[in-house]
Amino acid sequence: MASTDIERELLAALEAAAPEHGIDVVDVEVVGASKAPVVRVRLDHADESLPTITLDEVTAQSDWVNAVIDERDPFPGSYTLEISSPGLSRPLRRAHDFERFAGEDVSLNTFDREGRRHYTGALKGLVDGRVVVECDGEEFSFGLDDIKSCKIKPRF
């Protein structure tokens, strides 16, 4: 989930350009020092019936992703761009993601300042617009704005 202004700005710009390339922007993350930030962009096919995007397909998308970020020029100096597939620990951020991956095990963190903030369990999906996770034999419900991060927990 994009949590900074720069991440939100880049995510919006990339999501606007992605449909013409048949791509779904899964997540944007900016990490590292402000003098040398790393921008991580996770991509997948917009067509959910296709298998997960391959490394060659990711590489083919790098030109337009780089152009969109350069157009925004969000950093005073240089930055490192990392583009990848969502991977096994796919981040979930949109209502559709929580519906699509219902039944998967997830690791979810909230913005709560008090009490429990981390939940690991089975994603039940969306109920009345709230994300429901079964954890420790109990169901917990979260608003999308209350979720700091949520990732699929791969099964091996």
Helices and strands as residue ranges (DSSP letters): H 5-17, G 18-21, E 23-31, E 38-45, H 55-72, E 80-84, H 95-100, E 105-110, E 118-127, E 130-135, E 138-142, G 144-146, E 147-152
